[in-house]
């Protein structure tokens, strides 16, 4: 304490990179991959350690180590907004979207985790809970999967009690119709979401939306490129009833979300705290969603978003993404598992409630 005001100079910032192979080759409408890289940061102050992470290229770790960490060490850990301003100023000439925002996201998240630990409360309680838990929708159904694996994965989630599941489309519009039909048949009463990752032309997307409606698809994510706000708006204006147009995962700053919302491009906005500026950036996006009366859904990283979506007033669900579920349960003690189709933040553990499994993580160190 300093005259009643708490102070906690940051003693150290550590960054680690882990690359984890996928359990099978994976693809969506526009990308193929066989591994996922997590950039993990830990920030020490006042005898406590905050943890944050992003899914990003290892170049993100270089930026943290060589530039952003130097801005943090010795500064006050409590003053998160001051640290955020320092970091966003420092990357002015490097460009805000992409690597820079992912680096800031990991560090900001670690600062929030640290602050909650210094106070001895769960992050959701530091933010102020809006609800006890959040609906988790299963997400996977990669275009690289056989029909059998697609049915097994999506049907498995539905049998475990998840009330909605999402699959990838967009690699082959014709095959998509068959794949969506197979998924629909495998999931009983669960809601079916699809994600094209921007693969369709506007014309294809209009046509596919009509076909998907026959299988009661409720959520059409990035039917066209999320940079085509006019195209998204066109889809939104003509979509079949009951089908939401969604996008937002490439939002690296608040201005991106504002542009998307002002364009009337979506029925629900997606935000990813590992990209959009950490806990600070996510809660800013949540406030913006509130200002537009827009449902908010989190993208990927469920172990991080469970706290944020339990606090954000407009949050409707969280993406329980296959790759990240697997990685977070491998690398972290405390990664949440769904109960009755929902994820519950563990409010008995301070901060995010996540602890790195050092020994298990070693073999994936890049
Ligand atoms: Mg997506």
Boltz pocket constraint, residues with backbone or C-beta under 6 A from the ligand:
constraints:
  - pocket:
      binder: B
      contacts: [[A, 195], [A, 197], [A, 221], [A, 222], [A, 249]]
      max_distance: 6.0
